[in-house]
Amino acid sequence: MMKFLMMMLFMMPLCFKKNMFWMVQFFFMILMFMFMNMSISVMNYSNLGYMFGCDIMSYGLILLSIWITFLMIMASEMLNKNKIFSSFFLFNVVFMMLMLFLTFSTLNLFLFYLFFEASLIPTLMLIIGWGYQPERIQAGMYLLFYTLFASLPLLMGIFFIYYEMNYMMMYMMKFYDYNLFFLYLSMIFAFLVKMPMYFVHLWLPKAHVEAPISGSMILAAIMLKLGGYGLLRILMILQKINMKFGYIWIVISLMGGFYISLKCFCQSDMKSLIAYSSVAHMSLAIGGIMTMNNWGYFGSYILMIGHGLCSSGMFCLSNINYERLNSRSMFLNKGLMNFMPSMSLWWFLMMSSNMSAPPSLNLVGEVSLMNSLISWSWLSMVLLMLISFFSAGYSLYLYSYTQHGKYNLMIYSFYMGMSREYLMLMLHWLPLNILVLKVDYSMIWF
């Protein structure tokens, strides 16, 4: 794992050289293929180096991080064109990737916490530095205080565990099972806020709406997954007590997912709608993790990867419209099928994946989550039906509202789209629908 770490460290000086924007992206592509071809053990940690290692769960999420980072740079071409501090932007992106890589690959619980929090800094920089409206400062504050408020108890919990166990290796913790309520609450709450769970989700739509395209992509694709990854790792030592209190989070998540799905129909901003739909999807993932059965773990992991690709692609689409019309309002973005018929196809493909149509990863994830939640309690079937129905509803609502109807007469000139944009969308959609063929790998592990 150290070789990838070193590669990213040595990419940092490159960011400040002239005309290196696409070169850094190219290096991420090389990194991606190097990491993809790495040998990996299905059952255990492999590629150990110092305190870093990689199992199937880390592997999938690191792969997703590198892929999305590479696409973030591709989506932010306007920064390079208009010279909006593009060198510092690149540095920020590489630093963020470094933090994410370390978060997913570290075996030490305290270091996991450290990098988990450190990944917040570049995200904040992206939102405050390259966001569009003055409200971005407020959005940054929301992001910071929601996540920091919840993560101080996590630090206390980690210190307590160290005091009890005298070591911090995650792999060794499987021999312990704590039945302490306050430890449980402090360890789990930070991850629930990060996911985000309903009631503590308000920072997410705000951050998304104010963030630049790159910020939205990384927030939707990776930042929400940090919470899920943390839960999957930490519940290992809290199994007994989670059997008692898990139902609280499942009920909040399912009810919240339903409310948020209805809330999506009230949105007039495209980005806001996509952000709320992320909360609805993640609420299913929280429910699946909290049932603590194989289907739930596997389904939440698959849904996290599928949602990362799908949500990021949808933010790209809304940004493509924003670059043409300088507005994300759905009242102005109408009738776009008249102008960009090819882009309309991509809108349809992304929307169909968002509502879990086959053959997307979202479908595999949602079916597994339904399996786990219904086996936990058949009453959850009602809310699952409603969430699935309304998720198809708001996806179609967004698609038909933006693509059909009478177009805005204020549009003066327009262009169809560049090959860069179509390539970017293709690189979101292909893995999302091709990885279905390789779901068995992650299934073996669970």
C-alpha positions in Angstrom: 0.0 0.0 0.0 3.0 2.3 0.6 3.8 2.5 -3.1 0.4 4.0 -3.9 0.8 6.4 -1.0 4.2 7.5 -2.3 2.9 8.0 -5.8 0.2 10.4 -4.5 2.7 12.3 -2.3 5.0 12.8 -5.3 2.0 14.0 -7.4 1.6 17.0 -5.1 4.6 19.1 -6.4 3.3 18.4 -10.0 0.1 20.3 -9.3 2.0 23.6 -9.1 3.9 23.3 -12.4 2.4 25.0 -15.5 0.0 23.1 -17.7 -0.1 20.0 -15.6 -3.9 19.8 -15.2 -4.4 16.9 -17.5 -1.1 15.3 -16.6 -2.3 14.9 -12.9 -5.5 13.3 -14.2 -3.5 10.9 -16.4 -1.5 9.9 -13.3 -4.7 9.1 -11.4 -5.7 6.9 -14.4 -2.3 5.0 -14.1 -2.8 4.7 -10.3 -6.3 3.3 -10.9 -5.0 0.6 -13.2 -2.1 -0.2 -10.9 -4.5 -0.6 -8.0 -7.0 -2.5 -10.0 -4.5 -5.2 -11.0 -3.2 -5.6 -7.5 -3.5 -9.1 -6.1 -6.0 -9.3 -3.2 -6.9 -12.0 -0.8 -10.7 -12.6 -0.6 -10.8 -13.7 3.0 -8.2 -11.7 4.8 -6.1 -8.5 4.7 -3.5 -8.5 2.0 -0.8 -6.0 0.7 0.2 -5.2 4.2 2.7 -2.4 4.6 3.5 -0.7 8.0 0.0 -0.1 9.4 -1.8 -0.2 6.1 -3.6 -3.1 4.5 -6.5 -3.9 2.2 -9.4 -6.3 2.3 -12.3 -6.6 -0.2 -14.3 -3.8 1.5 -11.3 -1.3 1.5 -10.4 -2.4 -2.0 -13.8 -1.6 -3.5 -14.0 1.8 -1.8 -10.4 2.8 -2.6 -11.0 1.9 -6.2 -14.2 4.0 -6.2 -12.2 6.9 -4.7 -9.5 6.9 -7.3 -12.1 6.6 -10.1 -14.2 9.5 -8.9 -11.1 11.7 -8.3 -10.0 11.1 -11.8 -13.5 12.0 -13.0 -13.6 15.1 -10.7 -10.7 16.6 -12.5 -12.3 15.8 -15.9 -15.5 17.5 -14.8 -13.7 20.7 -13.6 -12.3 21.7 -16.9 -13.8 25.2 -16.5 -11.5 25.9 -13.6 -8.5 25.2 -15.8 -9.9 27.1 -18.8 -10.7 30.2 -16.7 -7.6 29.9 -14.5 -9.6 29.9 -11.3 -6.7 28.8 -9.0 -6.4 25.5 -10.9 -3.0 24.6 -9.3 -4.3 24.9 -5.8 -7.5 23.0 -6.8 -5.4 20.1 -8.1 -3.3 20.1 -4.9 -6.6 20.0 -2.9 -7.9 17.1 -4.9 -4.7 15.1 -4.5 -4.6 15.8 -0.8 -8.2 14.7 -0.5 -7.5 11.5 -2.4 -4.5 10.8 -0.1 -6.7 11.2 3.0 -9.4 8.9 1.6 -6.8 6.3 0.6 -5.4 6.4 4.1 -8.8 6.3 5.8 -9.8 3.2 3.9 -6.5 1.3 4.1 -5.4 1.9 7.7 -5.7 -0.9 10.2 -5.3 1.3 13.2 -8.6 2.6 14.7 -7.1 5.9 16.0 -5.4 6.6 12.6 -8.7 5.8 11.0 -10.4 8.5 13.1 -7.5 10.9 12.3 -7.8 10.5 8.5 -11.6 10.3 8.7 -11.6 13.8 10.1 -8.8 15.1 7.9 -10.7 14.3 4.8 -13.1 17.1 5.9 -10.5 19.8 5.4 -10.1 19.6 1.6 -13.9 19.2 1.2 -14.4 22.4 3.2 -11.8 24.1 1.0 -13.6 23.0 -2.2 -16.9 24.3 -1.0 -15.7 27.6 0.4 -13.0 28.2 -2.3 -14.8 27.2 -5.5 -18.5 27.3 -4.6 -20.9 29.5 -6.5 -23.0 31.5 -4.1 -22.1 33.6 -0.9 -24.1 31.0 1.1 -21.2 28.6 0.7 -19.7 29.9 3.9 -22.9 28.9 5.8 -22.9 25.5 4.0 -19.2 25.0 5.1 -20.1 25.8 8.7 -23.0 23.3 8.6 -20.7 20.7 7.2 -18.0 21.4 9.8 -20.1 21.6 12.9 -22.5 18.7 12.2 -19.6 16.3 11.6 -17.2 17.7 14.3 -20.0 17.8 17.0 -20.6 14.1 16.5 -17.0 13.0 16.2 -15.6 14.2 19.5 -17.5 11.4 21.4 -16.0 8.9 18.8 -12.5 10.0 19.8 -13.4 9.5 23.5 -14.8 6.1 22.6 -11.6 5.1 20.8 -9.5 6.2 23.8 -11.7 4.1 26.1 -11.2 1.0 23.8 -7.5 1.6 23.8 -7.5 1.8 27.6 -9.4 -1.5 27.8 -7.6 -3.5 25.1 -4.2 -1.9 24.9 -4.1 -2.1 21.2 -5.8 -0.5 18.2 -5.7 -3.0 15.4 -9.1 -3.3 13.9 -8.6 -6.9 12.9 -7.8 -8.0 16.4 -11.0 -6.4 17.8 -13.2 -9.2 16.6 -12.3 -11.0 19.9 -14.1 -8.4 22.0 -17.8 -7.5 22.3 -18.7 -4.5 24.5 -22.2 -4.2 26.0 -21.9 -0.6 27.1 -24.6 1.9 26.0 -22.6 5.1 26.1 -19.7 3.6 24.2 -22.1 2.3 21.6 -23.7 5.7 21.2 -20.4 7.6 21.0 -18.8 5.2 18.5 -21.8 5.0 16.2 -23.1 8.6 16.2 -20.3 10.1 14.2 -20.8 7.6 11.4 -24.6 8.1 11.3 -24.1 11.9 10.9 -21.7 11.3 8.1 -24.0 8.9 6.2 -26.3 11.0 6.9 -29.1 9.6 8.9 -32.5 11.4 8.8 -32.6 14.2 11.5 -28.9 14.9 11.1 -29.0 15.2 7.3 -29.4 18.9 7.0 -25.8 19.6 6.3 -25.8 17.5 3.1 -28.3 19.2 0.8 -26.8 22.6 1.9 -23.2 21.5 1.1 -24.3 20.0 -2.2 -26.1 23.0 -3.5 -23.2 25.4 -2.7 -20.4 23.1 -3.7 -18.7 23.2 -7.1 -19.2 20.1 -9.3 -16.0 18.5 -8.0 -17.1 19.0 -4.4 -20.6 17.5 -5.1 -19.1 14.5 -6.8 -16.7 13.7 -4.0 -19.3 14.4 -1.3 -21.9 12.1 -2.9 -19.5 9.4 -4.1 -17.1 9.0 -1.2 -17.8 11.2 1.8 -21.1 9.5 2.6 -19.4 6.1 2.2 -17.0 6.9 5.0 -19.9 6.7 7.5 -21.0 3.3 6.1 -17.4 2.0 6.1 -17.0 3.1 9.7 -20.2 1.4 10.7 -19.3 -1.9 9.0 -15.9 -1.9 10.8 -17.0 -0.7 14.2 -20.2 -2.9 14.7 -17.8 -5.8 14.9 -17.1 -5.0 18.6 -20.6 -3.8 19.4 -22.7 -6.8 18.3 -24.4 -7.6 21.5 -25.7 -4.1 22.2 -26.6 -3.4 18.6 -29.0 -6.4 18.8 -30.8 -4.4 21.6 -30.8 -0.9 20.1 -30.4 -1.5 16.3 -34.1 -1.3 15.8 -34.1 2.5 16.7 -31.8 3.4 13.8 -33.7 1.1 11.4 -37.0 2.7 12.2 -35.6 6.2 12.0 -33.9 5.4 8.7 -36.9 3.8 7.0 -39.3 6.5 8.1 -36.8 9.2 7.2 -36.2 7.6 3.8 -39.9 7.8 3.1 -40.2 11.4 4.2 -37.1 12.4 2.2 -38.5 10.7 -0.9 -41.6 12.9 -0.6 -39.4 15.9 0.0 -37.7 15.3 -3.3 -40.9 16.2 -5.1 -40.9 19.7 -3.5 -37.5 20.6 -4.8 -37.0 23.1 -7.6 -33.2 23.0 -7.7 -31.8 20.0 -9.6 -28.8 19.6 -7.3 -30.9 19.8 -4.2 -33.2 17.0 -5.5 -30.2 14.7 -6.3 -28.8 15.5 -2.8 -32.0 14.5 -1.1 -32.3 11.3 -3.1 -28.8 10.5 -1.8 -30.2 10.7 1.8 -33.0 8.4 0.8 -30.6 5.8 -0.6 -28.2 6.0 2.4 -31.1 5.5 4.8 -31.7 2.1 3.2 -28.0 1.3 3.6 -28.1 2.3 7.4 -31.1 0.0 7.8 -29.2 -2.9 6.1 -26.1 -2.5 8.2 -28.1 -2.3 11.5 -29.9 -5.6 10.8 -26.4 -7.1 11.1 -27.0 -10.1 8.8 -25.1 -11.1 5.7 -27.6 -9.8 3.2 -27.6 -6.4 5.0 -23.8 -6.0 5.1 -23.4 -7.2 1.5 -26.3 -5.0 0.2 -25.2 -1.9 1.9 -21.6 -2.3 0.5 -22.9 -2.9 -3.0 -25.4 0.0 -2.7 -22.6 2.3 -1.5 -20.5 1.6 -4.5 -23.5 1.8 -6.9 -24.8 5.0 -5.4 -21.3 6.5 -5.6 -21.1 6.1 -9.3 -24.8 6.9 -10.0 -25.1 10.0 -7.8 -21.8 11.4 -9.1 -23.0 11.0 -12.7 -26.2 12.8 -12.0 -24.3 15.7 -10.4 -22.2 15.8 -13.6 -25.4 16.1 -15.7 -26.8 18.9 -13.6 -23.5 20.7 -13.9 -23.4 20.3 -17.7 -26.8 22.1 -17.8 -25.6 24.7 -15.3 -22.6 25.5 -17.6 -25.0 26.1 -20.5 -27.9 28.0 -18.8 -26.2 29.4 -15.7 -29.1 28.1 -13.6 -30.0 24.9 -11.9 -33.6 25.8 -11.4 -36.0 23.2 -12.9 -38.3 26.0 -14.0 -35.6 27.2 -16.4 -34.1 23.9 -17.3 -37.0 22.6 -19.4 -37.4 21.1 -22.8 -33.7 20.2 -23.0 -34.4 17.3 -25.3 -34.9 19.8 -28.1 -31.3 21.1 -27.7 -29.3 18.1 -26.5 -31.0 14.8 -27.6 -27.9 12.8 -26.9 -27.5 14.2 -23.4 -31.2 13.3 -22.9 -30.2 9.6 -23.3 -27.6 10.0 -20.6 -30.1 11.6 -18.3 -32.4 8.6 -18.9 -29.6 6.1 -18.2 -28.5 7.8 -15.0 -32.1 8.2 -13.8 -32.9 4.5 -14.5 -29.9 3.5 -12.5 -30.9 5.8 -9.7 -34.3 4.1 -9.4 -32.5 0.7 -9.4 -33.4 -0.6 -12.8 -31.5 -3.6 -14.0 -28.6 -4.1 -14.7 -27.3 -1.5 -12.3 -25.4 -2.2 -9.0 -28.1 -0.2 -7.2 -30.6 -3.0 -8.0 -28.4 -5.7 -6.5 -27.8 -3.6 -3.5 -31.5 -2.7 -3.0 -32.7 -6.3 -3.5 -30.2 -7.5 -0.9 -31.2 -4.7 1.5 -34.9 -5.6 1.1 -34.0 -9.2 1.8 -32.2 -8.3 5.0 -34.8 -5.8 6.3 -37.8 -8.1 5.5 -36.1 -11.0 7.2 -35.5 -8.7 10.2 -39.2 -7.8 10.3 -41.9 -8.2 7.7 -43.5 -4.9 8.8 -40.6 -3.1 7.1 -42.0 -4.3 3.8 -44.6 -1.4 3.8 -42.0 1.4 4.1 -39.6 -0.4 1.6 -42.4 -0.5 -0.9 -43.1 3.2 -0.4 -39.4 4.2 -0.6 -38.9 2.1 -3.8 -42.1 3.5 -5.4 -41.2 7.1 -4.6 -37.6 6.7 -5.7 -38.8 5.8 -9.1 -41.3 8.7 -8.8 -38.8 11.5 -8.2 -36.3 10.1 -10.7 -39.0 10.3 -13.4 -40.1 13.6 -12.1 -36.6 15.1 -12.5 -36.2 13.5 -15.9 -39.5 14.5 -17.4 -39.4 18.0 -15.9 -35.9 18.8 -17.4 -36.2 17.0 -20.7 -39.8 17.6 -21.8 -42.0 20.7 -21.9 -41.6 24.1 -23.6 -38.0 25.3 -23.6 -37.0 28.6 -22.1 -37.2 31.4 -24.7 -34.3 33.3 -23.1 -31.8 30.7 -24.3 -29.9 32.5 -27.0 -27.3 30.1 -28.2 -26.5 26.5 -27.3 -24.1 23.7 -28.0 -24.7 20.0 -27.9 -22.0 18.9 -25.6 -18.3 18.0 -25.9 -16.7 14.6 -26.2 -15.1 15.1 -22.7 -18.6 15.3 -21.2 -19.9 12.2 -22.9 -16.7 10.3 -22.0 -17.2 11.4 -18.4 -20.8 10.1 -18.3 -19.8 6.9 -20.0 -17.1 6.3 -17.3 -19.8 6.7 -14.6 -22.3 4.5 -16.3 -20.2 1.6 -17.6 -18.7 0.5 -14.2 -22.1 1.0 -12.6 -23.7 -1.5 -15.0 -20.8 -3.8 -15.8 -19.7 -4.5 -12.2 -23.0 -6.5 -11.8 -21.2 -9.3 -13.5 -18.6 -9.4 -10.7 -20.8 -9.1 -7.6 -19.8 -12.6 -6.5 -16.4 -11.4 -5.4 -17.8 -9.2 -2.6 -20.4 -11.8 -1.9 -17.7 -14.5 -1.0 -16.2 -12.2 1.6 -19.5 -11.5 3.4 
